[in-house]
Amino acid sequence: MRDFPKIRHILSYTRRAVDDYNMISDGDRIAVGLSGGKDSATLLAALASLRRFYPNRFELYGVTISMGFPDVDYKPLEDFCESLEVPFTLKETQLAHVIFDVRKENNPCSLCAKMRRGILHDAAKELGCNKVALGHHFDDTVETFMLNLFHEGRIGAFLPVTYMSRKDITVIRPLIYVPEKEIRYFTSKNDVPVIKNPCPADGETERESVKQLLRELEKEHKGLKHRIFGALEKSGAFVQTEPYDN
């Protein structure tokens, strides 16, 4: 199996999150959602490396949901999975046509995420998986807190572990402690496939605006993102109190 010489920091963060939130049990079958971006590819590399020595044995499966945009080549992701001895599944859809041509959504991201999530969960169940791993990292978590606060007036962010009662599947986020800069460094030093996002909304989302805002605030208030993340941990916002239906 392929080695990653620059993965030590990523692996350390990942192992700590997995242990802190009991993300992986013995015998788990985990579907890793591979979007084609740097985060999910890093997640697969980290879990494949962790699989070598983690006391709880688990299996990995790479799953990519094609939106149906033309001329997108997912072969690099398939080859990446093969190098890690991870089976790869590509689910073809026409989501792009439905969202942009049929429904003509002005704010497509929320609907798109919900539909892709449902397809990913179904694909995981078809593979016999009991868990789905997503590549949300430390910065994603803080940005989601800000988005929820600004647009919904509520305190909350990604849960490290979420049980989806309707699908009978558990979603885990092993990169939740990993700063985005560590992921950028890792992908720059390793031959990790990153497929350009063909979505016309890419880079023009509310999340991107919040990312820019946090970048500016961090310049004036060093450590702000870590304090926000710490407040979420202390407040109990990361604890799921009841099954989540989706």
ChimeraX commands (.cxc) that place a marker at each C-alpha (Angstrom):
marker #1 position 0.00,0.00,0.00 radius 0.5
marker #1 position 1.13,3.53,-0.73 radius 0.5
marker #1 position 3.02,5.53,1.91 radius 0.5
marker #1 position 2.67,9.27,2.60 radius 0.5
marker #1 position 5.89,10.71,4.09 radius 0.5
marker #1 position 4.24,14.04,5.08 radius 0.5
marker #1 position 1.16,12.64,6.78 radius 0.5
marker #1 position 2.36,12.62,10.40 radius 0.5
marker #1 position 0.53,15.78,11.52 radius 0.5
marker #1 position -2.68,14.85,9.69 radius 0.5
marker #1 position -2.59,11.38,11.18 radius 0.5
marker #1 position -2.02,12.70,14.69 radius 0.5
marker #1 position -5.06,15.00,14.49 radius 0.5
marker #1 position -7.15,12.22,12.97 radius 0.5
marker #1 position -6.22,9.63,15.57 radius 0.5
marker #1 position -7.07,12.06,18.38 radius 0.5
marker #1 position -10.50,12.87,16.92 radius 0.5
marker #1 position -11.28,9.19,16.31 radius 0.5
marker #1 position -10.34,8.36,19.90 radius 0.5
marker #1 position -12.02,11.39,21.51 radius 0.5
marker #1 position -15.37,10.69,19.88 radius 0.5
marker #1 position -15.18,6.88,19.53 radius 0.5
marker #1 position -15.63,7.18,15.78 radius 0.5
marker #1 position -14.42,3.72,14.78 radius 0.5
marker #1 position -15.42,0.38,16.31 radius 0.5
marker #1 position -14.06,-3.05,15.54 radius 0.5
marker #1 position -15.53,-4.42,12.32 radius 0.5
marker #1 position -16.79,-1.11,10.92 radius 0.5
marker #1 position -17.28,-0.78,7.18 radius 0.5
marker #1 position -16.72,2.89,6.33 radius 0.5
marker #1 position -17.70,4.61,3.07 radius 0.5
marker #1 position -15.51,7.66,2.49 radius 0.5
marker #1 position -17.24,10.37,0.48 radius 0.5
marker #1 position -14.77,11.47,-2.22 radius 0.5
marker #1 position -15.82,14.75,-3.80 radius 0.5
marker #1 position -12.65,15.20,-5.83 radius 0.5
marker #1 position -11.40,17.94,-3.50 radius 0.5
marker #1 position -8.32,18.06,-1.31 radius 0.5
marker #1 position -10.19,17.49,1.95 radius 0.5
marker #1 position -11.81,14.17,1.11 radius 0.5
marker #1 position -8.66,12.84,-0.58 radius 0.5
marker #1 position -6.68,13.72,2.55 radius 0.5
marker #1 position -9.32,11.99,4.67 radius 0.5
marker #1 position -8.98,8.78,2.67 radius 0.5
marker #1 position -5.18,8.90,2.92 radius 0.5
marker #1 position -5.40,9.43,6.70 radius 0.5
marker #1 position -7.88,6.61,7.29 radius 0.5
marker #1 position -5.98,4.23,5.02 radius 0.5
marker #1 position -2.81,4.97,7.02 radius 0.5
marker #1 position -4.66,4.65,10.33 radius 0.5
marker #1 position -6.07,1.30,9.23 radius 0.5
marker #1 position -2.57,-0.17,9.35 radius 0.5
marker #1 position -2.13,0.13,13.11 radius 0.5
marker #1 position -5.43,1.11,14.75 radius 0.5
marker #1 position -6.51,-1.47,17.35 radius 0.5
marker #1 position -10.05,-1.62,15.97 radius 0.5
marker #1 position -10.12,-3.30,12.57 radius 0.5
marker #1 position -12.15,-1.55,9.86 radius 0.5
marker #1 position -12.72,-1.59,6.10 radius 0.5
marker #1 position -12.75,1.38,3.75 radius 0.5
marker #1 position -14.71,2.06,0.56 radius 0.5
marker #1 position -14.30,5.15,-1.63 radius 0.5
marker #1 position -17.56,6.58,-3.00 radius 0.5
marker #1 position -17.87,9.45,-5.47 radius 0.5
marker #1 position -21.16,11.04,-6.52 radius 0.5
marker #1 position -21.01,12.41,-10.06 radius 0.5
marker #1 position -23.18,15.49,-10.48 radius 0.5
marker #1 position -23.51,14.85,-14.19 radius 0.5
marker #1 position -21.35,17.75,-15.37 radius 0.5
marker #1 position -19.75,16.92,-18.74 radius 0.5
marker #1 position -16.07,16.08,-19.23 radius 0.5
marker #1 position -15.21,15.34,-15.60 radius 0.5
marker #1 position -12.62,12.55,-15.33 radius 0.5
marker #1 position -12.79,10.58,-12.09 radius 0.5
marker #1 position -10.09,8.09,-13.12 radius 0.5
marker #1 position -7.47,9.78,-10.88 radius 0.5
marker #1 position -9.70,9.10,-7.86 radius 0.5
marker #1 position -10.11,5.48,-8.87 radius 0.5
marker #1 position -6.34,5.12,-9.26 radius 0.5
marker #1 position -5.79,6.81,-5.90 radius 0.5
marker #1 position -8.14,4.35,-4.20 radius 0.5
marker #1 position -6.41,1.45,-5.91 radius 0.5
marker #1 position -3.02,2.65,-4.61 radius 0.5
marker #1 position -4.49,2.55,-1.08 radius 0.5
marker #1 position -6.14,-0.85,-1.57 radius 0.5
marker #1 position -9.59,0.70,-1.22 radius 0.5
marker #1 position -12.51,-0.33,-3.49 radius 0.5
marker #1 position -13.90,2.60,-5.50 radius 0.5
marker #1 position -17.53,3.23,-6.48 radius 0.5
marker #1 position -18.73,5.99,-8.83 radius 0.5
marker #1 position -22.44,6.83,-8.65 radius 0.5
marker #1 position -23.63,8.62,-11.78 radius 0.5
marker #1 position -26.45,11.14,-11.32 radius 0.5
marker #1 position -28.12,14.01,-13.17 radius 0.5
marker #1 position -28.13,16.36,-10.19 radius 0.5
marker #1 position -26.60,19.23,-12.15 radius 0.5
marker #1 position -29.42,19.07,-14.71 radius 0.5
marker #1 position -32.12,18.86,-12.03 radius 0.5
marker #1 position -30.75,21.72,-9.90 radius 0.5
marker #1 position -29.61,24.18,-12.57 radius 0.5
marker #1 position -31.80,23.39,-15.61 radius 0.5
marker #1 position -35.05,22.00,-14.23 radius 0.5
marker #1 position -35.40,23.77,-10.89 radius 0.5
marker #1 position -33.19,26.75,-11.79 radius 0.5
marker #1 position -32.20,27.21,-8.15 radius 0.5
marker #1 position -30.96,30.67,-7.18 radius 0.5
marker #1 position -29.26,29.24,-4.07 radius 0.5
marker #1 position -28.37,25.71,-5.16 radius 0.5
marker #1 position -25.85,24.70,-2.49 radius 0.5
marker #1 position -28.24,23.62,0.26 radius 0.5
marker #1 position -30.41,21.49,-2.04 radius 0.5
marker #1 position -27.37,20.03,-3.78 radius 0.5
marker #1 position -25.74,19.06,-0.47 radius 0.5
marker #1 position -28.93,17.43,0.78 radius 0.5
marker #1 position -29.45,15.42,-2.41 radius 0.5
marker #1 position -25.80,14.31,-2.62 radius 0.5
marker #1 position -25.89,13.32,1.04 radius 0.5
marker #1 position -28.92,11.10,0.47 radius 0.5
marker #1 position -27.33,9.43,-2.55 radius 0.5
marker #1 position -24.08,8.88,-0.63 radius 0.5
marker #1 position -25.91,7.28,2.29 radius 0.5
marker #1 position -27.81,4.98,-0.06 radius 0.5
marker #1 position -24.58,4.00,-1.80 radius 0.5
marker #1 position -22.96,3.25,1.55 radius 0.5
marker #1 position -25.86,0.98,2.53 radius 0.5
marker #1 position -25.61,-0.83,-0.82 radius 0.5
marker #1 position -21.95,-1.54,-0.03 radius 0.5
marker #1 position -22.87,-2.93,3.37 radius 0.5
marker #1 position -21.30,0.00,5.22 radius 0.5
marker #1 position -22.49,1.10,8.64 radius 0.5
marker #1 position -20.60,4.41,8.62 radius 0.5
marker #1 position -19.91,7.29,6.25 radius 0.5
marker #1 position -16.79,9.44,6.68 radius 0.5
marker #1 position -16.83,13.05,5.47 radius 0.5
marker #1 position -13.87,15.39,5.00 radius 0.5
marker #1 position -15.07,18.38,7.03 radius 0.5
marker #1 position -12.12,19.90,8.88 radius 0.5
marker #1 position -11.47,22.40,11.69 radius 0.5
marker #1 position -12.02,25.51,9.55 radius 0.5
marker #1 position -15.23,24.08,8.05 radius 0.5
marker #1 position -16.57,23.63,11.56 radius 0.5
marker #1 position -15.90,27.23,12.60 radius 0.5
marker #1 position -17.31,28.55,9.32 radius 0.5
marker #1 position -20.48,26.51,9.81 radius 0.5
marker #1 position -20.90,27.95,13.29 radius 0.5
marker #1 position -20.70,31.47,11.83 radius 0.5
marker #1 position -23.13,30.63,9.02 radius 0.5
marker #1 position -25.66,29.21,11.47 radius 0.5
marker #1 position -25.28,32.24,13.73 radius 0.5
marker #1 position -25.60,34.85,10.95 radius 0.5
marker #1 position -28.31,33.22,8.84 radius 0.5
marker #1 position -30.33,31.09,11.25 radius 0.5
marker #1 position -29.72,32.73,14.61 radius 0.5
marker #1 position -28.66,29.50,16.30 radius 0.5
marker #1 position -25.59,28.02,17.96 radius 0.5
marker #1 position -24.34,24.89,16.27 radius 0.5
marker #1 position -21.88,23.30,13.89 radius 0.5
marker #1 position -20.97,19.92,12.44 radius 0.5
marker #1 position -21.22,17.06,14.91 radius 0.5
marker #1 position -18.12,14.84,14.98 radius 0.5
marker #1 position -20.44,11.80,15.07 radius 0.5
marker #1 position -24.06,11.76,13.90 radius 0.5
marker #1 position -26.40,8.77,13.88 radius 0.5
marker #1 position -28.91,8.99,11.02 radius 0.5
marker #1 position -31.88,7.03,12.31 radius 0.5
marker #1 position -33.83,6.95,9.06 radius 0.5
marker #1 position -30.93,5.41,7.15 radius 0.5
marker #1 position -29.51,3.50,10.14 radius 0.5
marker #1 position -26.05,4.84,9.36 radius 0.5
marker #1 position -23.51,6.86,11.35 radius 0.5
marker #1 position -21.68,9.84,9.87 radius 0.5
marker #1 position -18.17,10.56,11.20 radius 0.5
marker #1 position -15.85,13.50,10.60 radius 0.5
marker #1 position -12.30,12.35,11.47 radius 0.5
marker #1 position -10.64,15.58,10.21 radius 0.5
marker #1 position -12.56,17.83,12.59 radius 0.5
marker #1 position -9.35,18.81,14.45 radius 0.5
marker #1 position -7.27,19.32,11.28 radius 0.5
marker #1 position -6.63,22.96,10.25 radius 0.5
marker #1 position -7.13,23.58,6.54 radius 0.5
marker #1 position -3.54,24.81,6.21 radius 0.5
marker #1 position -2.30,21.33,7.22 radius 0.5
marker #1 position -4.39,19.80,4.45 radius 0.5
marker #1 position -3.04,22.27,1.91 radius 0.5
marker #1 position 0.51,21.45,2.99 radius 0.5
marker #1 position -0.11,17.71,2.84 radius 0.5
marker #1 position -1.61,17.80,-0.65 radius 0.5
marker #1 position 1.18,20.07,-1.92 radius 0.5
marker #1 position 3.83,17.59,-0.76 radius 0.5
marker #1 position 2.10,14.42,-2.00 radius 0.5
marker #1 position 0.69,13.32,-5.31 radius 0.5
marker #1 position -2.93,13.57,-4.20 radius 0.5
marker #1 position -5.57,13.86,-6.94 radius 0.5
marker #1 position -7.63,17.04,-6.87 radius 0.5
marker #1 position -10.34,17.39,-9.50 radius 0.5
marker #1 position -11.46,20.91,-10.35 radius 0.5
marker #1 position -15.01,21.55,-9.25 radius 0.5
marker #1 position -17.07,22.29,-12.40 radius 0.5
marker #1 position -20.03,23.68,-10.44 radius 0.5
marker #1 position -20.88,27.27,-11.54 radius 0.5
marker #1 position -21.56,28.19,-7.89 radius 0.5
marker #1 position -18.07,27.17,-6.75 radius 0.5
marker #1 position -16.26,30.03,-5.01 radius 0.5
marker #1 position -19.35,32.25,-4.90 radius 0.5
marker #1 position -21.11,30.78,-1.87 radius 0.5
marker #1 position -22.03,32.26,1.50 radius 0.5
marker #1 position -19.43,29.95,3.02 radius 0.5
marker #1 position -16.73,31.61,0.94 radius 0.5
marker #1 position -17.83,35.02,2.26 radius 0.5
marker #1 position -17.62,33.77,5.84 radius 0.5
marker #1 position -14.19,32.27,5.14 radius 0.5
marker #1 position -12.96,35.67,4.00 radius 0.5
marker #1 position -14.50,37.38,7.04 radius 0.5
marker #1 position -12.82,34.97,9.44 radius 0.5
marker #1 position -9.51,35.46,7.67 radius 0.5
marker #1 position -9.74,39.21,8.27 radius 0.5
marker #1 position -10.88,38.81,11.89 radius 0.5
marker #1 position -8.07,36.36,12.59 radius 0.5
marker #1 position -5.53,39.00,11.56 radius 0.5
marker #1 position -6.77,41.32,14.30 radius 0.5
marker #1 position -7.66,38.67,16.88 radius 0.5
marker #1 position -5.05,35.92,16.76 radius 0.5
marker #1 position -6.41,32.53,17.76 radius 0.5
marker #1 position -10.05,33.57,17.24 radius 0.5
marker #1 position -10.97,30.40,15.32 radius 0.5
marker #1 position -9.47,28.18,18.01 radius 0.5
marker #1 position -11.42,30.06,20.69 radius 0.5
marker #1 position -14.66,29.61,18.73 radius 0.5
marker #1 position -13.94,25.90,18.30 radius 0.5
marker #1 position -13.10,25.58,22.00 radius 0.5
marker #1 position -16.35,27.33,22.94 radius 0.5
marker #1 position -18.30,24.85,20.83 radius 0.5
marker #1 position -16.62,21.94,22.62 radius 0.5
marker #1 position -17.27,23.42,26.08 radius 0.5
marker #1 position -20.89,24.29,25.28 radius 0.5
marker #1 position -21.78,20.70,24.41 radius 0.5
marker #1 position -22.63,21.67,20.83 radius 0.5
marker #1 position -20.73,18.61,19.58 radius 0.5
marker #1 position -22.84,16.15,21.59 radius 0.5
marker #1 position -25.76,14.48,19.83 radius 0.5
marker #1 position -28.64,14.12,22.25 radius 0.5
marker #1 position -31.06,12.20,20.02 radius 0.5
marker #1 position -31.08,10.35,16.70 radius 0.5
marker #1 position -30.98,12.59,13.65 radius 0.5
marker #1 position -33.51,11.86,10.91 radius 0.5
marker #1 position -32.41,12.37,7.32 radius 0.5
marker link #1:1,2 radius 0.2
marker link #1:2,3 radius 0.2
marker link #1:3,4 radius 0.2
marker link #1:4,5 radius 0.2
marker link #1:5,6 radius 0.2
marker link #1:6,7 radius 0.2
marker link #1:7,8 radius 0.2
marker link #1:8,9 radius 0.2
marker link #1:9,10 radius 0.2
marker link #1:10,11 radius 0.2
marker link #1:11,12 radius 0.2
marker link #1:12,13 radius 0.2
marker link #1:13,14 radius 0.2
marker link #1:14,15 radius 0.2
marker link #1:15,16 radius 0.2
marker link #1:16,17 radius 0.2
marker link #1:17,18 radius 0.2
marker link #1:18,19 radius 0.2
marker link #1:19,20 radius 0.2
marker link #1:20,21 radius 0.2
marker link #1:21,22 radius 0.2
marker link #1:22,23 radius 0.2
marker link #1:23,24 radius 0.2
marker link #1:24,25 radius 0.2
marker link #1:25,26 radius 0.2
marker link #1:26,27 radius 0.2
marker link #1:27,28 radius 0.2
marker link #1:28,29 radius 0.2
marker link #1:29,30 radius 0.2
marker link #1:30,31 radius 0.2
marker link #1:31,32 radius 0.2
marker link #1:32,33 radius 0.2
marker link #1:33,34 radius 0.2
marker link #1:34,35 radius 0.2
marker link #1:35,36 radius 0.2
marker link #1:36,37 radius 0.2
marker link #1:37,38 radius 0.2
marker link #1:38,39 radius 0.2
marker link #1:39,40 radius 0.2
marker link #1:40,41 radius 0.2
marker link #1:41,42 radius 0.2
marker link #1:42,43 radius 0.2
marker link #1:43,44 radius 0.2
marker link #1:44,45 radius 0.2
marker link #1:45,46 radius 0.2
marker link #1:46,47 radius 0.2
marker link #1:47,48 radius 0.2
marker link #1:48,49 radius 0.2
marker link #1:49,50 radius 0.2
marker link #1:50,51 radius 0.2
marker link #1:51,52 radius 0.2
marker link #1:52,53 radius 0.2
marker link #1:53,54 radius 0.2
marker link #1:54,55 radius 0.2
marker link #1:55,56 radius 0.2
marker link #1:56,57 radius 0.2
marker link #1:57,58 radius 0.2
marker link #1:58,59 radius 0.2
marker link #1:59,60 radius 0.2
marker link #1:60,61 radius 0.2
marker link #1:61,62 radius 0.2
marker link #1:62,63 radius 0.2
marker link #1:63,64 radius 0.2
marker link #1:64,65 radius 0.2
marker link #1:65,66 radius 0.2
marker link #1:66,67 radius 0.2
marker link #1:67,68 radius 0.2
marker link #1:68,69 radius 0.2
marker link #1:69,70 radius 0.2
marker link #1:70,71 radius 0.2
marker link #1:71,72 radius 0.2
marker link #1:72,73 radius 0.2
marker link #1:73,74 radius 0.2
marker link #1:74,75 radius 0.2
marker link #1:75,76 radius 0.2
marker link #1:76,77 radius 0.2
marker link #1:77,78 radius 0.2
marker link #1:78,79 radius 0.2
marker link #1:79,80 radius 0.2
marker link #1:80,81 radius 0.2
marker link #1:81,82 radius 0.2
marker link #1:82,83 radius 0.2
marker link #1:83,84 radius 0.2
marker link #1:84,85 radius 0.2
marker link #1:85,86 radius 0.2
marker link #1:86,87 radius 0.2
marker link #1:87,88 radius 0.2
marker link #1:88,89 radius 0.2
marker link #1:89,90 radius 0.2
marker link #1:90,91 radius 0.2
marker link #1:91,92 radius 0.2
marker link #1:92,93 radius 0.2
marker link #1:93,94 radius 0.2
marker link #1:94,95 radius 0.2
marker link #1:95,96 radius 0.2
marker link #1:96,97 radius 0.2
marker link #1:97,98 radius 0.2
marker link #1:98,99 radius 0.2
marker link #1:99,100 radius 0.2
marker link #1:100,101 radius 0.2
marker link #1:101,102 radius 0.2
marker link #1:102,103 radius 0.2
marker link #1:103,104 radius 0.2
marker link #1:104,105 radius 0.2
marker link #1:105,106 radius 0.2
marker link #1:106,107 radius 0.2
marker link #1:107,108 radius 0.2
marker link #1:108,109 radius 0.2
marker link #1:109,110 radius 0.2
marker link #1:110,111 radius 0.2
marker link #1:111,112 radius 0.2
marker link #1:112,113 radius 0.2
marker link #1:113,114 radius 0.2
marker link #1:114,115 radius 0.2
marker link #1:115,116 radius 0.2
marker link #1:116,117 radius 0.2
marker link #1:117,118 radius 0.2
marker link #1:118,119 radius 0.2
marker link #1:119,120 radius 0.2
marker link #1:120,121 radius 0.2
marker link #1:121,122 radius 0.2
marker link #1:122,123 radius 0.2
marker link #1:123,124 radius 0.2
marker link #1:124,125 radius 0.2
marker link #1:125,126 radius 0.2
marker link #1:126,127 radius 0.2
marker link #1:127,128 radius 0.2
marker link #1:128,129 radius 0.2
marker link #1:129,130 radius 0.2
marker link #1:130,131 radius 0.2
marker link #1:131,132 radius 0.2
marker link #1:132,133 radius 0.2
marker link #1:133,134 radius 0.2
marker link #1:134,135 radius 0.2
marker link #1:135,136 radius 0.2
marker link #1:136,137 radius 0.2
marker link #1:137,138 radius 0.2
marker link #1:138,139 radius 0.2
marker link #1:139,140 radius 0.2
marker link #1:140,141 radius 0.2
marker link #1:141,142 radius 0.2
marker link #1:142,143 radius 0.2
marker link #1:143,144 radius 0.2
marker link #1:144,145 radius 0.2
marker link #1:145,146 radius 0.2
marker link #1:146,147 radius 0.2
marker link #1:147,148 radius 0.2
marker link #1:148,149 radius 0.2
marker link #1:149,150 radius 0.2
marker link #1:150,151 radius 0.2
marker link #1:151,152 radius 0.2
marker link #1:152,153 radius 0.2
marker link #1:153,154 radius 0.2
marker link #1:154,155 radius 0.2
marker link #1:155,156 radius 0.2
marker link #1:156,157 radius 0.2
marker link #1:157,158 radius 0.2
marker link #1:158,159 radius 0.2
marker link #1:159,160 radius 0.2
marker link #1:160,161 radius 0.2
marker link #1:161,162 radius 0.2
marker link #1:162,163 radius 0.2
marker link #1:163,164 radius 0.2
marker link #1:164,165 radius 0.2
marker link #1:165,166 radius 0.2
marker link #1:166,167 radius 0.2
marker link #1:167,168 radius 0.2
marker link #1:168,169 radius 0.2
marker link #1:169,170 radius 0.2
marker link #1:170,171 radius 0.2
marker link #1:171,172 radius 0.2
marker link #1:172,173 radius 0.2
marker link #1:173,174 radius 0.2
marker link #1:174,175 radius 0.2
marker link #1:175,176 radius 0.2
marker link #1:176,177 radius 0.2
marker link #1:177,178 radius 0.2
marker link #1:178,179 radius 0.2
marker link #1:179,180 radius 0.2
marker link #1:180,181 radius 0.2
marker link #1:181,182 radius 0.2
marker link #1:182,183 radius 0.2
marker link #1:183,184 radius 0.2
marker link #1:184,185 radius 0.2
marker link #1:185,186 radius 0.2
marker link #1:186,187 radius 0.2
marker link #1:187,188 radius 0.2
marker link #1:188,189 radius 0.2
marker link #1:189,190 radius 0.2
marker link #1:190,191 radius 0.2
marker link #1:191,192 radius 0.2
marker link #1:192,193 radius 0.2
marker link #1:193,194 radius 0.2
marker link #1:194,195 radius 0.2
marker link #1:195,196 radius 0.2
marker link #1:196,197 radius 0.2
marker link #1:197,198 radius 0.2
marker link #1:198,199 radius 0.2
marker link #1:199,200 radius 0.2
marker link #1:200,201 radius 0.2
marker link #1:201,202 radius 0.2
marker link #1:202,203 radius 0.2
marker link #1:203,204 radius 0.2
marker link #1:204,205 radius 0.2
marker link #1:205,206 radius 0.2
marker link #1:206,207 radius 0.2
marker link #1:207,208 radius 0.2
marker link #1:208,209 radius 0.2
marker link #1:209,210 radius 0.2
marker link #1:210,211 radius 0.2
marker link #1:211,212 radius 0.2
marker link #1:212,213 radius 0.2
marker link #1:213,214 radius 0.2
marker link #1:214,215 radius 0.2
marker link #1:215,216 radius 0.2
marker link #1:216,217 radius 0.2
marker link #1:217,218 radius 0.2
marker link #1:218,219 radius 0.2
marker link #1:219,220 radius 0.2
marker link #1:220,221 radius 0.2
marker link #1:221,222 radius 0.2
marker link #1:222,223 radius 0.2
marker link #1:223,224 radius 0.2
marker link #1:224,225 radius 0.2
marker link #1:225,226 radius 0.2
marker link #1:226,227 radius 0.2
marker link #1:227,228 radius 0.2
marker link #1:228,229 radius 0.2
marker link #1:229,230 radius 0.2
marker link #1:230,231 radius 0.2
marker link #1:231,232 radius 0.2
marker link #1:232,233 radius 0.2
marker link #1:233,234 radius 0.2
marker link #1:234,235 radius 0.2
marker link #1:235,236 radius 0.2
marker link #1:236,237 radius 0.2
marker link #1:237,238 radius 0.2
marker link #1:238,239 radius 0.2
marker link #1:239,240 radius 0.2
marker link #1:240,241 radius 0.2
marker link #1:241,242 radius 0.2
marker link #1:242,243 radius 0.2
marker link #1:243,244 radius 0.2
marker link #1:244,245 radius 0.2
marker link #1:245,246 radius 0.2
view
